[in-house]
């Protein structure tokens, strides 16, 4: 049963079709001794039918249901012996729930006004519902609104937590990528040291052996033995290092550089609850890969810190401006106190983000300024020397 419920959750049209068929069946049971059975059954079919698309086109379905309800009331007024009490009108409450939970309170309130107007028209023209039935209708509408508020808040919370977890996973992968890159840089330095040292020794010993070959064969023999031993050691170290370098980075761990990468990063942060305004000026797609990566990392780390520390409704302005000789990167946030994912749980930071940005900017030959502005906002500003792919 649980598996079927999960299956339905991923197929809203199927679930809503089942709901529409159920309302149709219950409504058709009320045909009873109706004289106009065909007309009654027609409304039994068309009243719940739009509910099939209630989560796909909620506003349109809501409008259709209001029109159908008004039409049912008017026909009931014109044909006095036509029953107008359709169980399928429960779909009006279902649509109220749908609008409030999935669209917003404003749309739900507008829809509720039309529903109350339709109810008032029914009372004026048909004299029903009255008394307990009218109170029951009001109770059903109130319950639908309350349930929508509860589920809407839960869905919003789940979406925010999922977005923040996605950012955390992305940040984790980025840190893993940086750690791998740092390790490979260290391996490259070791490789350079091993090969440079070995080649230097080999060259010196080879020159000495060449001059001592005829006059001092023993010295030449020792030199050749040293060359052989050094070459074997260097080859062994070279094989070990190359073996470490054979595994390539997974493509998904590599950031997308340039304007597209920054835009994607900003969108991810927006989905996590950070209001990001983005200003990109100048050509940013033909600069050197290391500079592009530097811009991407500075923006990423700054926005991550903003999300962690700039309050419950954080905002940030990102400006990346290509100038004649350098690239200006500015990330200004709204300031504030740490935001919480849930009660008592802050998003933790390592405190190494700013240090990492300073090191990256220093490697690129740029400057970095980070601090609080006079109005209380926090700003990170970096100036990176411009290098293009053709340099």
N, C-alpha and C positions, 0 to 999 in steps of 0.2 A: 504494500500500500504506500509506503514511504517512497519507494522507487517510482511508483506511478505519479505521486505528488510532485517529485522533483522533475519528472519528465514533463508534466503539465506546466510547471513554472517556466520552463524554457520555451514553451509554445503557447503564448497568450491567446492567439486566435482559436486554437483548439479548446482551451479552457472556457473562453467566452462563448464559443459555439455550444458547448455543453450547457452553460447557464441559460442561453437563449432557448434551447430546446426544452429545458426543464420548465421555464416560465410559460412557453407555448403550451406544453402539456397541461400544466396546472390551470392555465386560463381556459383551455378548451373544455376542461371538465365542468366549467360553469355555464355551458351553453344551455343545459337543462331544457326548460320549456319555452325558450326564446322563440318568438315568431319569426324573427329575421335571423335565422341561424347562419346563413351564408355571410351576411354582413358582420355578425358577431364574430364568426370564426376568421373572417378576413382581418379584423383588428387583432384577434388573438395571434395571428401570424406576423403582421407587420409591426406591432408594438415591440416585441422582443427582438425582432430581426436585426435592427441596427446595433444591438449590443455586441454582436460578433466583432465589430471593429472599434469597440469603445476605447481600447488602449492604443490603437493605431492612429485613429483620427478622433480624438476625444471631443474637440470643440464642434466639429461637424456632426457627430453622433448626438451630442447634447442638443444642438439646434433642431435636428430631425425629430428627436423624441418630444421636444416641447411642441413642435408643430403638430405631430401626430396626436398628442394629448389634447391640444386645443380642438383639433378636427373631431376627435372622439366626443368631446363635450358638445360641440355645435351640432353634430349629427344626432346625438342623444336628445338635444333640445328640439330638433326638427321632427324626429321620429319618436314620439313620446313613449311608445312601448318597446323601444330598443334598450336593452340593458347596457349601462355604461360602466358598471363596476367590473373592471378587468384586473385580474391578479397580475397581469403583465405590466401594469402601471408601476409595480415595484421597481421596474427598470429605471424610473425617474430618480429614485433614491440611489440606485446603483451608479448612475451617471454623476450624481452629486458627489458621491464618494470618489469616483474616478477623477473628476476635475480637481477636487481639493488635494488629493493625494499625488497626482501625477502632473498636473498643470500649474495650479496655484490657487491661493485663496481668492484673488480678485475674480478669476473666471468662475470659481465656485459661487461667489457671492452674486455675480450677475445672473448666473443660472438659477440660483435660489429665488431671486426676485421674480423671474419669469414663472417659476414653479408656484410661488405663492399667488401670483396673478392668475394663473390657470386654475388653481384651487378656488380662489375667490369667484372666478367666472362660473365654475361648476356649481358652487353654492348658490350663486345668484340665479342661474338659469335652470338648474335641475333640482335645487334644494337639497343637494347632498355633496359631500358627506356632512353629517351633523353629529353633534354631541361626541359620543365616544369614538366614532370613526374619524372625526376631525382631529381629536386629541391623539388618536393612534397615528394618523398621518404626520402630525407635528413631531411626535416622538420618534417615528422612523427617520424623518429628515435629520433630527438632532443626533440620533445615533450614527447615521451615515457620516455626518460631518465630523463627529468626535472620533470615530474609527479612522477616518481619513487623516485627521490631524496626527493621530498616534502612529499610523503606518507611514505617513509622509515623513515624520520626524525620524522614524527608524531607518527608512530608506536613505534619507539625507545623511544620517550618521554613518550608515554602512558605506555609502559612496565616498564620504570624506575619509574614513579610515582606510578604505581600499586604495584611494588615491595617495594617501600619505605612505601607505605600505609600498606602493609602486615606486614612489620617490626614494624611500629608504632602500629598496632593492636596487634601484638604479645607482644610488650613491654607494652602496656596498660593492656593486660590480665595478663602478668607477675606481674605487679605492683598491680593489683587487687588481685591476688593470694597471694602476699606477705602481702598485707594489711589484708586479711582474716586470714593468718597464724599468723600474729602478734596479731590480736584480739583474736584468739583462745588460744594463749599463755597467754594473759592477763586473759582470762576466766579460764584457767587452774590454774594460780596462785591464782585467787580468790577462786576457788574451794578448792585448798589446804589449803588456810587460813581459809575458813569457816569450813571445815571438821576437820582440825587439832585443831582449837580452840574449836569446839564443843566436839570432843572426849576428849580433855584434861579436859574440865570442867566436863564432864560426869564422867570421871574416878575419879577425885578429889572428886566430890560430892558423888559418889557411895561409895568410901572408908570411907568418913565421915559419911554417913548414916549407914553403916555397924557397925561402932563403937558406934554411938549414938542411935541405934535402941532400945536398952533396957534401957539405962540410961537416955536418953533425947529424948522421942518420938517426941516432937514438932520440935526439930532440925532435926531429921531424916525425918520428914514429909516435912519440908521446902527444905531439900536436894533433896528429891524425886521429889518435885514439880519443883525445878530448873532443874533436869535431864530431866523431861518430857518436860518442856518449851524449853530447849536447843535442845533436840532431834527434836521437831517439827520445830523449826526454821532452824535447820541444814537440815532436810528433805525437807523443802520448798525451801531452797537455792539450795539444790542438784538437785531437780526436775527442777528448773528454768535453772540451768547451763546445765544439760543434754539435756534439750529441745533445747538450743542454739547449742549444739554439734551434734544433730541428722542429720542435712543436711550434706551430704558428698560433697567433692570437685568434680567438674566436671572433668572427666579424661583428657579432652583436655587442661585444665589449668595447668596440672602437667607436668614439663619438663621431657624429656627422658634423663636419666642419662647415664654416661659412655661414651665410645668412640663414640657410635652411636649418642648420643645426641649432642656431640660437633661437629661431622661431619655434622649433620642436621643443626645446628646453623650456621656453616661456609657456608654451601650451601645457606641458606636463605640470608645471608649477601652478598654473591656473586651475587645473583639475584637482590639485591638492588643496585648494582654498586660498592661494596667494593671488591677489589682484595685481597683475603685471602689465604695465604699459611699456611698449617696446618701440624704440626709435633707432632705425638703422639707416645711416646715410653713407653714400660712397660705395664703391665696388669692394665687396668683402670676400669674393669667391676666387680671386686670383692671387692672394697673398700666400706666402710660404706656409707650409703645413705646420711648422712649429709655432709660428705666430698665430695662426688660426686656432690651433689647439690651445694656446695660451689664453686667447680671448674667450674661447668656449669654457675653459676651466675657471677663469675669474668670474664670469657671469654665473656659472653653475654654483660655485662655492658661495658667492655672495647671496644668491637667491635662496640657497639652502639655509644659510644663517638667518636670513630674513624670516623664512618660514618658521624657524625654531624660536626666534627671539623677539619678533616685532609685534607681538600682541595677538589678541583673539581674531582680529580682522586685518591681517597684515596687507600692506600695499608696497609696491616697489616700482620704480621707474628705471628702465635700462636704456642707456644711450651708448651706442657704438658708432663712432664717427671716424671715417677714414680721412686723414688730412694729407698734406703733401709729403711729409716725411715720417709720420707716425700714425698710430691708431689710438684714439681716445676711448677708453671704456669707463663709463660711470654707472654705478648701481646705487641708487638712493632709496632707502626704505622709510617707512612711516614711524620708526622708533617704537618703543613700548616695552611691555613686560613679556616674559616667555609665554607662548601659547601652549595650551594643553590639548592633548588628544582626547583624554577622558579625565574624570575627576582624579586629581592627585598625581597624574602621570605626565611629565614633561617630555618633550622630544629631546633626548640627550645629545650633546656634542662632545667632540674630543678635545676642542681647544687648539687643534693643529691646523685648522683651515687657513687662518691668516698667515701663519708661518709658511705654509705650503705656497700660498699666493706670492708672498715676498720672495721666496726662493725661485719660483718659476719666472717672475718678472725680472729678477736679477740675472738669471741665466740668459734671458732674451735681451738684456741690456737696457731695460726700461726702468721706470720709477713707479712706486705705488704709495698712495696716501690713503689711510683709512682712519676714520674717526667721526665723532659726533659734530654736527653742524650747530650753529647758534640757535636754530629753531627746534632742536631736539632730535632731528632726524639723523640717521647714520648713513654715511656715504663711503663707498669704496671707489677710488679713482686711480686708473692705471694709464700710463703713457708708454706704448710699446713701439720701438723703432720699426719702420715699415720695410719688409723684404718681400718681394714678389717671387712667384714660382720661376721666373726667368732669370733671377739674380744669380 
